[in-house]
Amino acid sequence: MGRGRGRLTGLPGAVLVGERHDGLLHYAGSVDTGWSLNKRTRLAELLQAAAVDACPFVRLPPVAGARWVLPQLVGEVRYTSRTHAGRLRHPSWHRLRPDHAPENLA
């Protein structure tokens, strides 16, 4: 779910996000704006704790250098529209949603 461009600091440069459809996680796009340094630092800590070797998406996203995490965090992302492929257009990070469990989202 996350990939990092800030390798020296360990902070993610962008986060790959997905949506569940029929119980499967589908890639929805990459979010690289919208967070303060504090939010970004906290997110980096959570992503590091959830690191895994295998891609959690149904199909491997076309993103080089991605680092994968368990899809256990729910975030709220704002976007202007969707592309023809269903990807989020101009996504911006809004907030983590600890009040929602990933397995309960459709």
N, C-alpha and C positions, 0 to 999 in steps of 0.2 A: 504494500500500500504506500510505502514512502520511498523516496529516493533522495539522496543528498548531493547537492553540489558543493556545500560548505564542508568539504571533507576535513579541513584543518580544524574546524571548530566543532564538528559533529552535528551542526544544525542543518536541518533539511532545507534545501534550496527550493524544492517543490514536493508536494505530496500527491501521490496517485490516489484517486478516489474511485469508489465503486458503488454500485447499487445492487440490491438483491432482487432477483426475478425468479420465481419458481424455486426458491431455496438456493439458487446459485449466484455467486458474486460476479458481476459484469463490470468491466472497466468503463468509467464514465468521463475520465479526463484527468488533467493535472492542474493542481492549484498551487500558485507560487506567489500569491499576494494576499494581503488582508490581515496579517497578524503583526502584533507588536513583538518586540524582542522577548518580552516575558512569556507571551503565549507561544512563541516559536521555540524558546528554550524548554518550556514544559512539554510541548508536543514532542520535541526531540528525545526527551527522557522517556516518555511513554512509548514512542516508537522503538527506541533501543531495547526496552524491556520486552517488547513483543516480537523481536527479530526471529525470522525463520529462513530456511534455505529455499523453500518451494514457493512458487508464485500462487497466491490464493485466488486469482481470477480464473474464470472458465477458459479464456483465451489469453495467451501471453500478450500484454500490451506492447505496442511498437515504441518502446522507450529503452534506450541503451543505458546501462549502468544502474539499473534499478536495484534497490535493496528491499526485500520483502518482509512483511510483518503479518502476524495473525490478524485477521479482520475482527478485532474485538473492540475497537473504538468507533463511536458514532460522532460525526461532525456535521455541523450545519454550514452549507456552502451556498452563497448567492451567485446567480449567473443571469445573463441577459436572455439567452435562448438556448436552443440545442442545434447542433449540426445535423446534416442529413444522416450521419452515422449514429446519431443519438448521443454524441459527446456534449459536455457542457461548454457553452461559448462564454468567454470572459468570466471564468469562475473566480470568486474571491472568498477566502476563508472568513467565516463569521464567528463560530465558536464550537467548542466540544460540547457534546450533549450526554453527560454521564447519567441523565435521567432516562435514557433509552438504551435498550439492549439490542445489539446487532441482529440477534436471531429473531427478534420480534418485529423487525421491519420487513415490509413486503417488497 
